[in-house]
Amino acid sequence: MDLSVEFAGISIRNPTMLASGILGISYEVMKRVYDAGAGAVVSKSISVEPREGYKGPIIVKVDSGYVNAVGLANPGVDHFAQELVRYGYDKWGASGYYDHINSSDGEANNNGRSSSIIPLIVNLVGSSVDEFVSMVKRLDHLSIIGYELNLSCPHVEKVGLEVGDDPELVSRIIKGIRAVTTKPIIAKLGVGAVDMLEVARTAIDSGANAVTAINTIRAMVIDVETCMPVLSNKVGGLSGRAIKPIAMRCVYELYKAGVPVIGCGGVHDWRDAVEFMLAGAHAVQIGSAIGDGWLDVFREVNEGIRGYLARKGMKSVRELVGVAHNY
């Protein structure tokens, strides 16, 4: 069965991706995710300057997922770019990952390290056009396969949802990025104060190639013994199975509106992945499920999809996309 997917300028070996926010700063960890079966990896959100994030507690398990407020902790774009150079992402330059895997010396040694690189989408977070554009300029010569823009973090001021709820700012950011790169741009959208379809159409019209739906949803947990909010930031983002029906509705509506979409939110097994693709997702991102089943989830989801295709008499995972809209 053919699990490969191609959409919005992206080609990957199967429809599963690591979602931004769970892992994705250390290249060695990202490589482990890919080796475990993911089709592509999305980094944690990278900002212009390093961010320490919030003090603990930053995550709490709830019945149907997690509530987290990490605070977008990351080492900054310069450090992250240096990490990628260290592992060979500069060898192939802007020609990209796809030229690398098609090259006869794709495993050539690079300063004592293998230059074998993985399909990496870098998630970027910022509060202004200049911040996003400067990060893309810093990264664009590297062999990454695209950018995902965090326009939907629900618990950090002046970034995330505050940006994503401003369609005019979204348009200016994406137009600014498109002016300096030919790589795919993916807008990661969430459930905010503004209609997601409006923001998605604005993003696509401004030069984005696709959207990811959805991010975590604003939430909190209170300890009844201490009478205090559990998270140091008090409010965080809910992820996991609890948000899957909301994410499913968003994916369904985005596909119906003609927007290329990646499904994210509550994918724990192959059934969840298939459901998202039937709703219209070309690929799915997996995050919280790693906390329950570690990296085996990627192999299990792909094996389950393969078995489902065989049972349905289908030869390609691409045959699943949008089927639910036929009824």
C-alpha positions as CSV (number, residue, x, y, z in Angstrom):
1,M,0.0,0.0,0.0
2,D,1.3,3.5,-0.9
3,L,1.3,5.7,2.2
4,S,3.2,8.6,0.6
5,V,1.5,11.9,0.4
6,E,2.0,15.0,-1.8
7,F,0.3,18.3,-1.2
8,A,1.1,22.0,-1.0
9,G,4.6,21.5,-2.2
10,I,5.4,18.8,0.4
11,S,6.2,15.2,-0.4
12,I,6.6,12.8,2.5
13,R,6.8,9.0,2.9
14,N,3.6,8.6,5.0
15,P,0.9,11.0,6.4
16,T,2.2,11.2,10.0
17,M,4.1,14.1,11.4
18,L,5.5,15.0,14.8
19,A,3.4,17.9,16.0
20,S,5.2,21.1,17.2
21,G,5.5,21.5,20.9
22,I,6.2,18.0,22.1
23,L,9.7,17.4,21.0
24,G,11.8,19.1,18.4
25,I,14.7,21.2,19.6
26,S,17.5,18.6,19.6
27,Y,18.2,17.1,16.2
28,E,19.1,13.8,17.7
29,V,15.7,13.5,19.2
30,M,14.0,14.6,16.0
31,K,16.0,12.0,14.1
32,R,14.7,9.3,16.6
33,V,11.1,10.4,15.8
34,Y,11.7,10.0,12.1
35,D,13.5,6.7,12.5
36,A,10.5,5.5,14.6
37,G,8.3,6.0,11.5
38,A,7.1,9.6,11.2
39,G,6.8,10.9,7.7
40,A,8.1,14.3,8.7
41,V,9.0,16.3,11.8
42,V,7.8,19.7,12.9
43,S,10.1,21.5,15.3
44,K,9.1,23.2,18.5
45,S,8.2,26.9,18.0
46,I,11.4,28.9,17.3
47,S,11.6,32.6,18.1
48,V,14.0,35.3,17.2
49,E,15.5,35.4,20.7
50,P,15.8,32.6,23.2
51,R,12.9,32.1,25.5
52,E,13.1,30.5,28.9
53,G,9.4,29.7,29.1
54,Y,7.4,29.5,32.3
55,K,8.5,28.1,35.6
56,G,7.1,24.7,36.6
57,P,4.6,23.2,36.8
58,I,4.2,23.6,33.1
59,I,2.1,20.5,32.3
60,V,-0.7,18.4,33.9
61,K,-2.4,15.2,32.8
62,V,-6.1,15.3,32.7
63,D,-8.6,12.5,31.9
64,S,-8.6,13.0,28.2
65,G,-5.3,14.7,27.5
66,Y,-2.9,17.3,28.8
67,V,-3.0,20.9,29.8
68,N,0.3,22.6,29.3
69,A,1.8,26.1,29.5
70,V,5.4,25.7,28.6
71,G,5.7,29.3,27.5
72,L,7.3,28.6,24.1
73,A,10.7,27.8,25.6
74,N,13.3,27.5,22.9
75,P,17.0,28.5,22.2
76,G,16.3,31.1,19.5
77,V,16.7,31.0,15.8
78,D,20.5,31.4,15.7
79,H,21.2,28.5,18.0
80,F,18.6,26.3,16.2
81,A,20.2,27.2,12.8
82,Q,23.6,26.2,14.1
83,E,22.2,22.9,15.3
84,L,20.9,22.2,11.8
85,V,24.2,23.1,10.2
86,R,26.0,20.8,12.7
87,Y,24.0,17.9,11.2
88,G,24.4,18.7,7.6
89,Y,21.5,20.9,6.6
90,D,23.8,23.4,5.0
91,K,25.4,20.9,2.7
92,W,22.5,20.8,0.3
93,G,21.5,24.5,0.7
94,A,18.2,25.9,-0.5
95,S,17.8,23.1,-3.0
96,G,16.4,21.2,-0.1
97,Y,15.8,17.8,1.5
98,Y,14.4,16.4,-1.7
99,D,17.6,16.9,-3.7
100,H,19.4,15.3,-0.8
101,I,17.5,12.1,-0.8
102,N,17.7,11.8,-4.5
103,S,21.5,12.2,-4.5
104,S,23.8,9.3,-4.8
105,D,25.9,10.6,-1.9
106,G,23.1,11.3,0.5
107,E,24.9,9.5,3.3
108,A,28.3,11.3,2.7
109,N,30.3,12.2,5.7
110,N,30.2,15.8,6.8
111,N,32.9,16.8,9.3
112,G,32.7,13.4,10.9
113,R,29.0,13.2,11.0
114,S,26.5,11.6,8.6
115,S,24.9,14.2,6.3
116,S,21.7,12.1,6.3
117,I,19.0,14.6,7.1
118,I,15.3,14.2,7.8
119,P,12.3,16.0,6.3
120,L,12.0,18.9,8.7
121,I,9.4,21.7,8.9
122,V,10.4,24.6,11.2
123,N,7.7,26.1,13.3
124,L,8.1,29.8,13.9
125,V,6.5,32.1,16.4
126,G,6.7,35.9,16.6
127,S,4.7,39.0,17.1
128,S,5.6,41.1,14.0
129,V,6.3,40.8,10.3
130,D,9.9,41.7,10.8
131,E,10.4,38.9,13.4
132,F,9.0,36.2,11.1
133,V,10.9,37.5,8.0
134,S,14.2,37.7,9.8
135,M,13.9,34.1,11.0
136,V,13.1,32.9,7.5
137,K,16.1,34.7,6.1
138,R,18.2,33.1,8.8
139,L,17.0,29.6,7.9
140,D,16.1,29.6,4.2
141,H,19.5,28.5,2.9
142,L,19.1,25.3,4.9
143,S,17.6,22.1,3.6
144,I,14.4,22.3,5.5
145,I,11.2,21.4,3.6
146,G,9.0,24.3,4.8
147,Y,7.8,26.6,7.6
148,E,4.8,26.3,10.0
149,L,3.7,29.5,11.5
150,N,2.4,29.4,15.1
151,L,-0.5,31.7,14.9
152,S,-2.5,30.0,17.6
153,C,-0.6,29.5,20.9
154,P,-3.4,30.1,23.5
155,H,-1.3,31.0,26.6
156,V,1.5,33.4,25.6
157,E,0.8,37.2,25.3
158,K,1.5,39.1,22.1
159,V,2.1,36.0,20.0
160,G,0.1,33.0,18.9
161,L,-3.7,33.6,19.1
162,E,-3.2,37.3,19.4
163,V,-1.5,37.3,16.0
164,G,-3.9,34.7,14.5
165,D,-7.0,36.7,15.6
166,D,-5.8,39.6,13.4
167,P,-6.4,38.6,9.8
168,E,-4.7,41.8,8.5
169,L,-1.5,41.0,10.5
170,V,-1.7,37.4,9.3
171,S,-1.8,38.6,5.7
172,R,1.2,40.9,6.2
173,I,3.3,38.3,7.9
174,I,2.6,35.7,5.2
175,K,3.2,38.1,2.4
176,G,6.4,39.2,4.0
177,I,7.6,35.6,4.3
178,R,6.5,34.7,0.8
179,A,8.6,37.6,-0.5
180,V,11.8,36.0,0.8
181,T,11.2,32.2,0.3
182,T,9.9,29.7,-2.2
183,K,9.5,27.0,0.4
184,P,6.0,25.9,1.6
185,I,4.3,28.0,4.2
186,I,1.8,26.4,6.6
187,A,-0.3,28.5,9.0
188,K,-1.1,26.7,12.2
189,L,-4.5,27.9,13.3
190,G,-6.5,27.6,16.5
191,V,-9.9,28.2,17.9
192,G,-9.9,31.9,18.7
193,A,-12.1,34.9,18.7
194,V,-12.1,35.2,14.8
195,D,-13.7,32.7,12.5
196,M,-11.0,30.2,11.5
197,L,-12.2,30.0,7.9
198,E,-11.7,33.8,7.5
199,V,-8.1,33.5,8.8
200,A,-7.5,30.4,6.6
201,R,-8.7,32.1,3.5
202,T,-6.6,35.1,4.3
203,A,-3.6,33.0,4.8
204,I,-4.0,31.1,1.5
205,D,-4.8,34.3,-0.4
206,S,-1.6,35.9,1.0
207,G,0.7,33.1,-0.1
208,A,0.4,30.2,2.4
209,N,0.3,26.7,0.9
210,A,-1.7,25.0,3.6
211,V,-3.0,25.3,7.2
212,T,-2.6,23.0,10.3
213,A,-5.8,22.7,12.3
214,I,-5.9,22.9,15.3
215,N,-3.6,24.0,18.1
216,T,-4.4,23.5,21.8
217,I,-7.4,25.1,23.3
218,R,-7.3,27.6,26.2
219,A,-7.9,25.7,29.5
220,M,-6.9,25.3,33.1
221,V,-6.9,22.9,36.1
222,I,-7.4,23.8,39.8
223,D,-6.1,21.6,42.7
224,V,-9.0,21.2,45.1
225,E,-6.7,20.5,48.1
226,T,-4.5,23.6,47.7
227,C,-7.3,25.6,46.0
228,M,-4.7,26.8,43.5
229,P,-4.4,26.6,39.8
230,V,-2.0,23.8,39.0
231,L,0.0,25.5,36.3
232,S,2.4,28.3,37.2
233,N,0.8,30.4,34.4
234,K,-2.6,29.4,35.6
235,V,-4.0,29.1,32.1
236,G,-2.6,26.7,29.5
237,G,-3.6,24.8,26.4
238,L,-5.7,21.6,26.3
239,S,-4.4,18.9,23.9
240,G,-5.3,15.2,23.4
241,R,-8.4,13.2,22.8
242,A,-10.7,15.8,24.3
243,I,-10.2,18.2,21.4
244,K,-10.4,15.7,18.6
245,P,-14.1,16.3,17.7
246,I,-13.4,20.1,17.6
247,A,-10.4,19.6,15.4
248,M,-12.4,17.2,13.2
249,R,-15.1,19.8,12.6
250,C,-12.4,22.4,11.7
251,V,-10.7,20.1,9.2
252,Y,-14.0,19.2,7.6
253,E,-15.0,22.8,7.1
254,L,-11.5,23.9,5.9
255,Y,-11.5,21.1,3.3
256,K,-15.0,22.0,2.2
257,A,-13.8,25.6,1.7
258,G,-11.0,24.4,-0.5
259,V,-8.1,24.9,1.9
260,P,-5.3,22.3,2.0
261,V,-5.2,21.1,5.6
262,I,-3.1,19.0,8.0
263,G,-5.2,17.5,10.9
264,C,-3.9,18.0,14.4
265,G,-5.6,17.4,17.8
266,G,-6.3,14.0,19.4
267,V,-4.6,11.6,17.0
268,H,-3.8,8.5,19.2
269,D,-4.3,5.6,16.8
270,W,-4.9,4.7,13.1
271,R,-8.6,5.2,13.4
272,D,-8.1,8.8,14.5
273,A,-5.7,9.4,11.5
274,V,-8.1,7.8,9.0
275,E,-11.0,9.9,10.4
276,F,-9.1,13.1,9.9
277,M,-8.2,12.1,6.3
278,L,-11.8,11.2,5.5
279,A,-12.7,14.7,6.8
280,G,-10.2,16.2,4.4
281,A,-6.7,16.2,6.0
282,H,-3.8,15.3,3.7
283,A,-1.7,14.4,6.7
284,V,-1.9,14.3,10.5
285,Q,0.3,15.5,13.3
286,I,0.8,13.5,16.5
287,G,1.7,15.1,19.8
288,S,0.0,14.1,23.1
289,A,-0.1,10.4,22.1
290,I,3.6,10.3,22.5
291,G,3.1,11.0,26.2
292,D,1.1,7.8,26.4
293,G,2.8,5.4,24.0
294,W,6.1,7.1,23.2
295,L,7.4,6.9,19.6
296,D,5.8,3.5,18.8
297,V,2.6,5.4,17.9
298,F,4.0,6.4,14.5
299,R,4.6,2.8,13.4
300,E,1.3,1.7,14.9
301,V,-0.7,4.4,13.1
302,N,1.0,3.7,9.8
303,E,0.5,-0.1,10.1
304,G,-3.1,0.5,11.0
305,I,-3.7,2.7,8.0
306,R,-2.1,0.1,5.7
307,G,-4.4,-2.6,7.0
308,Y,-7.4,-0.3,6.6
309,L,-6.5,0.4,3.0
310,A,-6.1,-3.3,2.3
311,R,-9.5,-4.0,3.9
312,K,-11.2,-1.3,1.8
313,G,-9.5,-2.3,-1.4
314,M,-7.6,0.9,-1.8
315,K,-4.0,1.2,-3.0
316,S,-3.0,4.7,-1.8
317,V,-3.6,6.7,1.4
318,R,-4.4,9.6,-0.9
319,E,-7.7,7.9,-1.8
320,L,-9.0,8.6,1.7
321,V,-8.7,12.4,1.6
322,G,-12.2,14.0,1.8
323,V,-14.2,10.9,1.3
324,A,-16.6,11.9,4.0
325,H,-17.7,14.8,1.9
326,N,-19.3,12.4,-0.6
327,Y,-22.2,11.7,1.8
